[in-house]
């Protein structure tokens, strides 16, 4: 068991007197508040993304923390287009036939990382199931290019499951990201409802294989709460992740992007999210980020800063070619 590293608590209003309204069971409680987008740094990030013709998961997935993160000069890059080949019932990224891969995209992302002078970057993508490799070479290319243009910047990749294909995963792992992230998202009982084209086993295999391919990598995963699972079911997923050596865990409240998406079945209280942190400590995670507005890349730079001080993050060498 390791000592658990946790962030400062997200400030929320007093929750002691709040009760769900039977007439409006999905009305958001007072602790679900987000920062409105704006400010100089926000505008700088937005202008850079537009000028480089890049997508961010912040915008495409309607992340509630967009204002806060862009206001701090950070963003999560979304690669391989803005159209996903899967149709998850919680996600607002559009589904359809994607455009051909843009092989210059990794260079534009790396140039943007340098322009923002990032010390940590999170790269994710849509699913590209029309390709046998799932687009894994794009991840490898962007890792190598960032190392060339922004030496010392740690790299976190939030990857698809590649349908459990170990060869595709190895392409990414050979590029040696500091953090390999794949979100399990929900509990096994709800998998086919929440993400009908995914499999719980693919998610767990991806995380387990990543650790076997590169024992120095930090692995990370995330869970959404409020889709109809029970508290105990989330804890069982936490146990499964811990058994596979996952280092970092994020747990946040699911928020319905639109009426066509799955409804919120429950709003977990800040106290329940705190309890997940306590359980994570007992299970041995190095870091648990748990709170109503937590998302997979929320405060990722802060996570890496603290974990680096504790020598959990192993810096990789700059790729020469």
SEVOVEX-997999 format. One record per residue (C-alpha): residue in one letter; x, y, z. Coordinates in nm, 3 decimals, decimal comma. Example, Ala and Ser with C-alpha at 12.3 -4.5 7.8 and 13.67 -1.06 7.14 Angstrom:
<sites>
 type      c1      c2      c3
    A   1,230  -0,450   0,780
    S   1,367  -0,106   0,714
</sites>
This chain:
<sites>
 type      c1      c2      c3
    X   0,000   0,000   0,000
    X   0,123   0,351  -0,084
    X   0,038   0,684   0,071
    X  -0,240   0,840  -0,132
    X  -0,185   1,182  -0,282
    X  -0,500   1,394  -0,305
    X  -0,569   1,745  -0,431
    X  -0,723   2,027  -0,237
    X  -1,095   1,973  -0,200
    X  -1,316   2,143  -0,455
    X  -1,501   2,420  -0,268
    X  -1,875   2,360  -0,267
    X  -2,178   2,508  -0,099
    X  -2,307   2,350   0,217
    X  -2,476   2,020   0,126
    X  -2,635   1,933   0,458
    X  -2,978   2,069   0,377
    X  -3,012   1,968   0,011
    X  -3,253   1,693  -0,090
    X  -3,352   1,577  -0,440
    X  -3,679   1,723  -0,566
    X  -3,922   1,437  -0,646
    X  -4,084   1,656  -0,913
    X  -3,747   1,732  -1,073
    X  -3,518   1,442  -0,979
    X  -3,249   1,541  -1,230
    X  -3,223   1,906  -1,127
    X  -2,861   1,983  -1,049
    X  -2,769   2,030  -0,684
    X  -2,601   2,352  -0,567
    X  -2,250   2,204  -0,564
    X  -2,256   2,151  -0,943
    X  -2,120   2,490  -1,047
    X  -1,876   2,571  -1,326
    X  -1,661   2,867  -1,412
    X  -1,778   3,070  -1,709
    X  -1,527   3,077  -1,996
    X  -1,331   3,395  -2,044
    X  -1,014   3,586  -1,972
    X  -0,685   3,650  -2,146
    X  -0,544   3,298  -2,113
    X  -0,873   3,145  -2,228
    X  -0,874   3,361  -2,539
    X  -0,509   3,277  -2,606
    X  -0,575   2,903  -2,595
    X  -0,886   2,938  -2,810
    X  -0,703   3,145  -3,073
    X  -0,417   2,896  -3,086
    X  -0,650   2,599  -3,139
    X  -0,828   2,780  -3,419
    X  -0,510   2,889  -3,592
    X  -0,367   2,537  -3,583
    X  -0,697   2,376  -3,689
    X  -0,697   2,153  -3,382
    X  -0,975   1,993  -3,181
    X  -0,998   1,969  -2,804
    X  -1,200   1,722  -2,601
    X  -1,277   2,021  -2,379
    X  -1,507   2,160  -2,648
    X  -1,621   1,848  -2,830
    X  -1,728   1,668  -2,509
    X  -1,870   1,984  -2,345
    X  -1,642   1,955  -2,046
    X  -1,771   2,157  -1,749
    X  -1,415   2,260  -1,660
    X  -1,336   2,426  -1,993
    X  -1,343   2,775  -1,845
    X  -1,114   2,683  -1,556
    X  -0,861   2,482  -1,757
    X  -0,836   2,717  -2,054
    X  -0,818   3,003  -1,809
    X  -0,505   2,836  -1,667
    X  -0,356   2,804  -2,016
    X  -0,410   2,428  -2,048
    X  -0,621   2,212  -2,278
    X  -0,663   1,846  -2,372
    X  -0,591   1,788  -2,739
    X  -0,833   1,568  -2,934
    X  -0,660   1,398  -3,226
    X  -0,774   1,211  -3,539
    X  -1,066   1,441  -3,610
    X  -1,391   1,529  -3,435
    X  -1,596   1,227  -3,550
    X  -1,595   0,900  -3,356
    X  -1,674   0,554  -3,490
    X  -1,849   0,460  -3,166
    X  -2,175   0,588  -3,023
    X  -2,142   0,595  -2,645
    X  -2,464   0,705  -2,477
    X  -2,292   0,955  -2,245
    X  -2,063   1,133  -2,491
    X  -2,139   1,442  -2,699
    X  -1,867   1,382  -2,958
    X  -2,043   1,319  -3,288
    X  -2,057   0,971  -3,439
    X  -2,012   0,886  -3,805
    X  -1,765   0,811  -4,080
    X  -1,444   1,000  -3,995
    X  -1,219   1,179  -4,241
    X  -0,883   1,028  -4,336
    X  -0,609   1,070  -4,078
    X  -0,409   1,391  -4,097
    X  -0,047   1,281  -4,065
    X   0,068   1,639  -4,006
    X  -0,160   1,675  -3,703
    X   0,105   1,551  -3,453
    X   0,338   1,827  -3,566
    X   0,070   2,095  -3,520
    X  -0,012   1,962  -3,173
    X   0,355   1,966  -3,076
    X   0,395   2,322  -3,204
    X   0,095   2,425  -2,993
    X   0,244   2,256  -2,685
    X   0,559   2,461  -2,739
    X   0,361   2,782  -2,798
    X   0,174   2,729  -2,469
    X   0,502   2,633  -2,299
    X   0,334   2,335  -2,135
    X   0,521   2,127  -1,880
    X   0,258   1,853  -1,899
    X   0,020   1,774  -2,183
    X  -0,278   1,542  -2,223
    X  -0,346   1,395  -2,567
    X  -0,659   1,196  -2,649
    X  -0,850   1,093  -2,959
    X  -1,176   0,970  -3,099
    X  -1,210   0,599  -3,172
    X  -1,098   0,503  -3,521
    X  -1,231   0,149  -3,549
    X  -1,215   0,155  -3,929
    X  -0,837   0,109  -3,892
    X  -0,684  -0,215  -3,769
    X  -0,434  -0,015  -3,561
    X  -0,701   0,222  -3,427
    X  -0,480   0,519  -3,516
    X  -0,209   0,417  -3,269
    X   0,072   0,551  -3,495
    X  -0,069   0,903  -3,452
    X  -0,018   0,875  -3,075
    X   0,339   0,754  -3,124
    X   0,414   1,036  -3,365
    X   0,282   1,311  -3,139
    X   0,476   1,178  -2,838
    X   0,801   1,180  -3,036
    X   0,738   1,523  -3,186
    X   0,653   1,685  -2,850
    X   0,977   1,546  -2,707
    X   1,165   1,715  -2,990
    X   0,995   2,055  -2,971
    X   0,925   2,080  -2,596
    X   1,191   1,883  -2,406
    X   1,101   1,818  -2,044
    X   0,726   1,823  -2,106
    X   0,568   1,511  -1,957
    X   0,313   1,342  -2,182
    X  -0,014   1,177  -2,086
    X  -0,207   0,989  -2,354
    X  -0,573   0,903  -2,302
    X  -0,615   0,624  -2,555
    X  -0,901   0,415  -2,695
    X  -0,904   0,044  -2,614
    X  -0,799  -0,050  -2,972
    X  -1,047  -0,340  -2,929
    X  -0,798  -0,501  -2,695
    X  -0,538  -0,527  -2,977
    X  -0,196  -0,562  -2,806
    X  -0,007  -0,480  -3,128
    X  -0,176  -0,140  -3,153
    X  -0,112  -0,074  -2,786
    X   0,255  -0,164  -2,827
    X   0,294   0,108  -3,091
    X   0,194   0,363  -2,828
    X   0,392   0,207  -2,545
    X   0,712   0,192  -2,753
    X   0,699   0,574  -2,770
    X   0,714   0,575  -2,387
    X   0,454   0,822  -2,259
    X   0,492   0,910  -1,893
    X   0,123   0,833  -1,829
    X  -0,101   0,587  -2,014
    X  -0,468   0,660  -1,950
    X  -0,770   0,457  -2,054
    X  -1,106   0,520  -1,890
    X  -1,320   0,226  -1,786
    X  -1,607   0,481  -1,753
    X  -1,871   0,262  -1,583
    X  -1,944  -0,065  -1,406
    X  -1,968  -0,401  -1,588
    X  -2,348  -0,427  -1,547
    X  -2,402  -0,102  -1,740
    X  -2,136  -0,139  -2,009
    X  -2,368  -0,233  -2,296
    X  -2,608   0,046  -2,205
    X  -2,345   0,315  -2,158
    X  -2,090   0,217  -2,425
    X  -2,248  -0,051  -2,646
    X  -1,946  -0,105  -2,872
    X  -1,698  -0,142  -2,585
    X  -1,616  -0,428  -2,351
    X  -1,515  -0,417  -1,986
    X  -1,252  -0,681  -2,059
    X  -1,096  -0,465  -2,332
    X  -1,055  -0,178  -2,085
    X  -0,896  -0,393  -1,817
    X  -0,672  -0,574  -2,067
    X  -0,550  -0,241  -2,210
    X  -0,443  -0,116  -1,866
    X  -0,288  -0,447  -1,764
    X  -0,096  -0,491  -2,090
    X   0,036  -0,134  -2,075
    X   0,197  -0,204  -1,739
    X   0,348  -0,527  -1,867
    X   0,490  -0,360  -2,178
    X   0,644  -0,072  -1,983
    X   0,669  -0,121  -1,604
    X   0,787   0,241  -1,563
    X   0,470   0,394  -1,707
    X   0,206   0,531  -1,475
    X  -0,136   0,394  -1,567
    X  -0,455   0,587  -1,510
    X  -0,828   0,531  -1,546
    X  -1,155   0,708  -1,478
    X  -1,510   0,630  -1,369
    X  -1,832   0,830  -1,414
    X  -2,079   0,824  -1,126
    X  -2,453   0,869  -1,162
    X  -2,545   0,644  -1,454
    X  -2,745   0,399  -1,248
    X  -2,469   0,208  -1,075
    X  -2,450   0,155  -0,700
    X  -2,180   0,289  -0,471
    X  -2,060  -0,067  -0,410
    X  -2,035  -0,137  -0,783
    X  -1,799   0,158  -0,822
    X  -1,588   0,021  -0,538
    X  -1,569  -0,316  -0,715
    X  -1,438  -0,145  -1,030
    X  -1,184   0,036  -0,813
    X  -1,073  -0,304  -0,680
    X  -1,038  -0,440  -1,035
    X  -0,825  -0,141  -1,138
    X  -0,606  -0,165  -0,828
    X  -0,552  -0,536  -0,893
    X  -0,411  -0,445  -1,234
    X  -0,165  -0,197  -1,089
    X  -0,341   0,121  -1,199
    X  -0,169   0,418  -1,033
    X  -0,407   0,712  -1,081
    X  -0,786   0,715  -1,063
    X  -1,040   0,985  -1,143
    X  -1,405   0,972  -1,037
    X  -1,654   1,242  -1,132
    X  -2,025   1,308  -1,163
    X  -2,188   1,224  -1,495
    X  -2,374   1,524  -1,641
    X  -2,618   1,473  -1,926
    X  -2,490   1,666  -2,234
    X  -2,834   1,676  -2,402
    X  -3,179   1,517  -2,384
    X  -3,074   1,249  -2,633
    X  -2,808   1,119  -2,394
    X  -2,854   0,897  -2,090
    X  -3,018   1,079  -1,800
    X  -2,851   1,135  -1,466
    X  -2,984   0,869  -1,229
    X  -2,817   1,007  -0,917
    X  -2,617   1,307  -0,802
    X  -2,347   1,188  -0,565
    X  -2,268   1,422  -0,278
    X  -1,922   1,568  -0,216
    X  -1,909   1,349   0,094
    X  -1,955   1,036  -0,118
    X  -1,676   1,148  -0,350
    X  -1,456   1,199  -0,044
    X  -1,537   0,844   0,060
    X  -1,405   0,718  -0,275
    X  -1,076   0,890  -0,191
    X  -1,060   0,710   0,141
    X  -1,127   0,375  -0,025
    X  -0,867   0,452  -0,291
    X  -0,612   0,504  -0,017
    X  -0,696   0,165   0,127
    X  -0,658   0,004  -0,217
    X  -0,315   0,156  -0,278
    X  -0,369   0,407  -0,560
    X  -0,094   0,670  -0,581
    X  -0,350   0,943  -0,658
    X  -0,728   0,962  -0,653
    X  -0,899   1,270  -0,797
    X  -1,262   1,242  -0,689
    X  -1,524   1,516  -0,691
    X  -1,843   1,634  -0,859
    X  -1,671   1,811  -1,149
    X  -1,367   1,587  -1,185
    X  -1,291   1,470  -1,538
    X  -1,013   1,251  -1,670
    X  -0,759   1,526  -1,736
    X  -0,874   1,761  -1,459
    X  -0,569   1,905  -1,279
    X  -0,350   1,651  -1,458
    X  -0,058   1,893  -1,450
    X  -0,087   1,921  -1,072
    X  -0,099   1,543  -1,038
    X   0,223   1,507  -1,234
    X   0,397   1,786  -1,045
    X   0,339   1,619  -0,709
    X   0,401   1,265  -0,830
    X   0,726   1,379  -0,993
    X   0,846   1,522  -0,662
    X   0,789   1,176  -0,514
    X   0,981   1,013  -0,802
    X   0,676   0,828  -0,931
    X   0,701   0,991  -1,275
    X   1,001   0,872  -1,472
    X   1,107   1,132  -1,734
    X   1,185   0,990  -2,077
    X   1,465   1,089  -2,309
    X   1,405   1,324  -2,599
    X   1,366   1,134  -2,925
    X   1,635   1,229  -3,170
    X   1,457   1,138  -3,488
</sites>
